[in-house]
Amino acid sequence: MSTTTTPRPRRLWGVIGLVCAALVATGCGSASSAQEPPATEGSAAGGDGSEVTIGYFPLVHTASIVHAEQAGYLADGGIDAELTQTEGGAAAIPALISGDVDILYSNYTSVLLAAERGLPVVMISGNDIAADDHGIFVPEDSPVESLEDLDGKSFAVNNLQNIGTVALYAQLEELGLTRDAVDLVEMPNPDMAAAATNGNVDAIWQVEPFQTLARQAGLKRIADMFAGPAQDMPVGGWVTTREFAENNPEVIAAFQEALRQSTEDLTDNRELHLELVPEYTQISADVAEELALPHYDAELKVDALQSGADLMVEYGIISEELDVASLTVAP
């Protein structure tokens, strides 16, 4: 297996610095309506065995790419895949723009934020839809019993401008609360359970495998992170640069098919998750047995993604409306 946890050396530090500055300064229909970039003359021959570096954040949800590689689906499509673990959210976008990775897993809000800032990103495949694998947790003795009780409380998210923020704001709005009702705190997922236990924050958003770890640490789950107006929201998928998509249409098509096959295999398949997840997330098999399985969907839900982009405008995460269809590559 070619999976590695060591990213390739950074090459374009100037580009990375500009991208990081842009992202830090700013702080998820049918695929038939999407644009498919044309192949350009002299482009690399996609699917011909050329090495393609694929970056993924080690969540349960990215079992999709690990299985696609191990099952041979990527190789069957002519892709010589090098898998490399990356940071999550907007922090991983610079590696894509610089060319350190060719294809990247990211939450859609970070991708749309990058697009709004003028970065040449396009979405090529879905991966997961919001389900009960995302929860809101508080300490066992907390007086917070529901979302209404979060009024005036602090709430940890792994990035202030990502899909979790959109989902939380949508639920608060439905309850008649404003965005200012909750004090958002940016914090890495692995640090959240301890912060809640120690009283540094009142509530936290946990995604698997951190949700199971939080439960085992004695925290209580009070709600789904994606419920009400955020129910079934597309959460994360696969993105590349527009240049890579245009120059390598066969690679993109082969990747899309590999993800489709992989997510079909993984859907409701706990045994397969038990084999894969402890290997690349470094969590124990005991923890893996208790995981809430992701809801996989390799289709790009353009209408739902457009709704998410519209909410980002409403909540001030981006300042201009986006045409999501123009940022997708159809199978």
Secondary structure, 3 states (H helix, E strand, C coil): CCCECCCCCCCCHHHHHHHHHHHHHCCCCCHHHCECCCCCCCCCCCCCCCEEEEEECCCHHHHHHHHHHHCCHHHHCCCEEEEEECCCHHHHHHHHHHCCCCEEEEEHHHHHHHHHCCCCEEEEEEEEECCCCEEEEECCCCCCCCHHHHCCCEEEECCCCCHHHHHHHHHHHHCCCCHHHCEEEECCHHHHHHHHHCCCCCEEEEECCHHHHHHHCCCEEEEECCCHHHCCCEEEEEEEEHHHHHHCHHHHHHHHHHHHHHHHHHCCCHHHHHHHHHHHHCCCHHHHCCCCCCEECCCCCHHHHHHHHHHHHHCCCCCCCCCHHHHEECC
